[in-house]
Amino acid sequence: MEASTHRQVNDLELIQCCASRIISLTTEIERAWEIGVPQGFHNEPWSLNFQRIVVKVYSETMPTAYAKTVAHHFDQCQKLMLNTECPDRADWRLLMEYFGSVSRSIYDQLHISPMAIIEGTNPLSPTTPGLFPYKAIAPLVSREGIARLHQAAVRAQDWCEQVRCQRPSSDDLDIIRRIVAGRTMAGIAFDTNCSERTLYRRLNKIWAGMDVADAHNGILLASKAGWL
């Protein structure tokens, strides 16, 4: 159980890291506009068509190994998000499209398959590097597009942090799984070597820690967060 919980924590950390990179990127593009770089007209910087244009720009300055790292982690992030439900599905879908478009455009630019990039890829930084050609990309995209992408990334990052703070311990999650499996309170109390009264007190603390009113909402949150 502990290994599963650790993996789920890492899943949220990767989504947060990738969202943080978007925030870093959009902030730097906005700064480029502030110093006089013109804005563009593309309103959907998360689309594959736009990313196919952008990848040709930053491939001139970014090392191939680094591009592979970005592609691998963004690809993994998109897959994780497919199995994690967020309250604002519009933001979630937009970010999934962005991560998929970036990774796909890099794979195509380098003429490689995602399977060619092994698990030992370098860790991903939560910020976009300084040598990224922000000033060359700023004229390609509109303020509206960057603002929408920035907003989605901020909301996703905040949601991940909120969920991480509400996550029960591995032992508590084991109890919730037993409830979902249909085990009776008496049976769970026997399994955990405690009285039913103690079990109910523990469950009340679990729901309070998750900031939910009752078992129904606690199970719903745990399920949506991918903890079960």
C-alpha positions as CSV (number, residue, x, y, z in Angstrom):
1,M,0.0,0.0,0.0
2,E,2.8,2.4,0.9
3,A,4.4,2.0,-2.5
4,S,1.1,2.8,-4.2
5,T,0.6,5.9,-2.1
6,H,4.1,7.1,-2.9
7,R,3.5,6.6,-6.6
8,Q,0.3,8.6,-6.4
9,V,2.1,11.4,-4.6
10,N,4.7,11.4,-7.4
11,D,1.9,11.5,-10.0
12,L,0.5,14.7,-8.5
13,E,4.0,16.2,-8.2
14,L,4.7,15.6,-11.9
15,I,1.4,17.3,-12.9
16,Q,2.3,20.2,-10.6
17,C,5.8,20.4,-12.0
18,C,4.5,20.5,-15.6
19,A,1.9,23.0,-14.8
20,S,4.6,25.2,-13.1
21,R,6.6,25.1,-16.3
22,I,3.6,26.5,-18.2
23,I,3.2,29.3,-15.6
24,S,7.0,30.1,-16.1
25,L,6.6,30.1,-19.8
26,T,3.5,32.3,-20.0
27,T,5.0,34.7,-17.5
28,E,8.2,35.1,-19.6
29,I,6.1,35.6,-22.7
30,E,4.1,38.3,-21.0
31,R,7.4,40.0,-19.9
32,A,8.5,40.0,-23.5
33,W,5.4,41.8,-24.5
34,E,6.0,44.4,-21.8
35,I,9.4,45.3,-23.3
36,G,7.9,45.9,-26.7
37,V,7.9,42.5,-28.4
38,P,4.7,42.3,-30.6
39,Q,2.0,39.8,-29.9
40,G,0.7,37.4,-32.4
41,F,-2.7,36.1,-33.5
42,H,-2.7,32.4,-32.5
43,N,-5.4,31.9,-29.8
44,E,-4.7,28.3,-29.0
45,P,-1.1,27.7,-28.0
46,W,-2.1,24.3,-26.7
47,S,-3.0,23.0,-30.2
48,L,-0.8,20.6,-32.2
49,N,-0.7,23.0,-35.1
50,F,0.8,25.7,-33.0
51,Q,3.3,23.5,-31.3
52,R,4.5,22.2,-34.6
53,I,5.5,25.8,-35.4
54,V,7.0,26.5,-32.0
55,V,9.1,23.3,-31.9
56,K,11.0,24.5,-35.0
57,V,11.8,27.7,-33.2
58,Y,13.2,26.3,-29.9
59,S,14.9,23.4,-31.6
60,E,17.5,25.8,-32.8
61,T,18.6,26.7,-29.3
62,M,17.5,23.7,-27.1
63,P,19.8,20.6,-26.9
64,T,18.2,17.4,-28.3
65,A,18.7,15.6,-25.0
66,Y,16.7,18.3,-23.2
67,A,13.9,18.2,-25.8
68,K,13.6,14.4,-25.2
69,T,13.4,15.0,-21.5
70,V,10.5,17.5,-22.0
71,A,8.7,15.2,-24.4
72,H,9.0,12.2,-22.1
73,H,7.7,13.9,-19.0
74,F,4.9,15.8,-20.8
75,D,3.8,12.5,-22.4
76,Q,3.8,10.9,-19.0
77,C,1.9,13.8,-17.5
78,Q,-0.8,13.7,-20.1
79,K,-1.3,9.9,-19.4
80,L,-1.6,10.6,-15.7
81,M,-4.1,13.3,-16.2
82,L,-6.3,11.0,-18.3
83,N,-6.7,8.8,-15.1
84,T,-7.1,11.7,-12.7
85,E,-10.4,13.7,-12.5
86,C,-10.2,17.4,-11.8
87,P,-13.3,19.5,-10.9
88,D,-12.7,21.9,-13.8
89,R,-12.7,19.5,-16.8
90,A,-12.3,22.3,-19.3
91,D,-8.9,23.3,-17.8
92,W,-7.8,19.7,-17.4
93,R,-8.6,18.9,-21.1
94,L,-6.8,22.0,-22.2
95,L,-3.7,21.1,-20.4
96,M,-3.8,17.5,-21.6
97,E,-4.0,18.8,-25.1
98,Y,-1.1,21.1,-24.5
99,F,1.2,18.3,-23.0
100,G,0.2,15.9,-25.8
101,S,0.8,18.5,-28.5
102,V,4.3,19.5,-27.1
103,S,5.4,15.9,-26.8
104,R,4.0,14.8,-30.2
105,S,5.6,17.8,-32.0
106,I,9.0,17.0,-30.4
107,Y,8.8,13.3,-31.2
108,D,7.9,14.2,-34.8
109,Q,10.6,16.8,-35.1
110,L,13.2,14.3,-33.8
111,H,11.8,11.4,-35.8
112,I,11.6,9.2,-32.8
113,S,9.0,7.1,-31.0
114,P,7.9,7.7,-27.4
115,M,9.1,4.1,-26.8
116,A,12.6,5.1,-27.8
117,I,12.9,7.3,-24.6
118,I,13.6,5.1,-21.6
119,E,12.6,5.7,-18.0
120,G,16.0,6.9,-17.1
121,T,15.3,10.3,-18.6
122,N,16.6,13.3,-16.5
123,P,14.3,14.9,-14.0
124,L,12.2,17.9,-15.2
125,S,12.7,21.3,-13.8
126,P,9.5,23.2,-12.6
127,T,10.7,26.3,-14.6
128,T,11.5,26.8,-18.3
129,P,15.2,27.5,-18.8
130,G,16.5,31.0,-19.5
131,L,17.8,30.0,-22.9
132,F,14.3,29.2,-24.1
133,P,13.5,31.7,-27.0
134,Y,10.6,33.5,-25.4
135,K,11.1,36.6,-27.5
136,A,10.8,34.5,-30.7
137,I,7.6,32.8,-29.6
138,A,5.9,35.9,-28.1
139,P,5.1,37.3,-31.6
140,L,3.4,34.0,-32.6
141,V,0.7,33.9,-29.9
142,S,-2.1,36.2,-28.7
143,R,-2.6,37.6,-25.2
144,E,-5.9,35.8,-25.0
145,G,-4.3,32.4,-25.7
146,I,-1.5,32.8,-23.2
147,A,-3.9,34.1,-20.6
148,R,-6.1,31.1,-21.0
149,L,-3.2,28.6,-20.9
150,H,-1.8,30.4,-17.8
151,Q,-5.2,30.3,-16.0
152,A,-5.6,26.6,-16.7
153,A,-2.1,25.8,-15.3
154,V,-2.6,27.9,-12.2
155,R,-5.9,26.2,-11.4
156,A,-4.5,22.7,-12.0
157,Q,-1.5,23.4,-9.8
158,D,-3.7,24.8,-7.0
159,W,-6.0,21.7,-7.2
160,C,-3.1,19.3,-7.1
161,E,-1.7,21.0,-4.0
162,Q,-5.1,21.0,-2.3
163,V,-5.6,17.3,-3.0
164,R,-2.1,16.5,-1.8
165,C,-2.9,18.2,1.5
166,Q,-6.1,16.3,1.9
167,R,-4.5,12.9,1.2
168,P,-5.1,10.3,4.0
169,S,-2.3,8.1,5.2
170,S,-1.7,4.7,3.5
171,D,-3.3,2.9,6.5
172,D,-6.4,5.2,6.3
173,L,-6.7,4.6,2.6
174,D,-6.6,0.9,3.3
175,I,-9.7,1.3,5.5
176,I,-11.4,3.3,2.8
177,R,-10.7,0.6,0.3
178,R,-12.2,-2.0,2.6
179,I,-15.4,0.1,2.8
180,V,-15.5,0.4,-0.9
181,A,-15.1,-3.3,-1.2
182,G,-18.2,-3.8,0.9
183,R,-16.5,-4.9,4.2
184,T,-18.7,-4.3,7.2
185,M,-17.7,-2.0,10.0
186,A,-17.4,-5.0,12.3
187,G,-15.2,-6.7,9.8
188,I,-12.9,-3.7,9.3
189,A,-12.7,-3.2,13.1
190,F,-11.6,-6.9,13.4
191,D,-9.1,-6.4,10.6
192,T,-7.5,-3.4,12.2
193,N,-7.6,-4.8,15.7
194,C,-9.9,-2.1,17.2
195,S,-13.4,-1.7,18.5
196,E,-16.2,-0.4,16.2
197,R,-16.4,2.7,18.3
198,T,-12.7,3.4,17.8
199,L,-13.1,2.8,14.1
200,Y,-15.9,5.3,13.8
201,R,-13.9,7.9,15.6
202,R,-11.0,7.2,13.3
203,L,-13.3,7.5,10.2
204,N,-14.6,10.9,11.5
205,K,-11.0,12.1,11.7
206,I,-10.3,10.8,8.2
207,W,-13.3,12.7,6.7
208,A,-12.4,15.8,8.7
209,G,-8.8,15.7,7.4
210,M,-10.1,15.3,3.8
211,D,-12.4,18.3,4.4
212,V,-15.5,16.3,3.5
213,A,-18.8,15.9,5.4
214,D,-19.2,12.1,5.3
215,A,-18.1,8.7,4.0
216,H,-19.9,9.2,0.7
217,N,-18.0,12.4,-0.1
218,G,-14.7,11.0,1.2
219,I,-14.9,8.0,-1.0
220,L,-15.9,10.2,-4.0
221,L,-12.9,12.5,-3.4
222,A,-10.5,9.6,-3.0
223,S,-11.8,8.0,-6.1
224,K,-11.5,11.1,-8.2
225,A,-8.0,11.8,-6.9
226,G,-6.9,8.3,-8.0
227,W,-6.0,7.1,-4.5
228,L,-8.0,3.9,-4.5
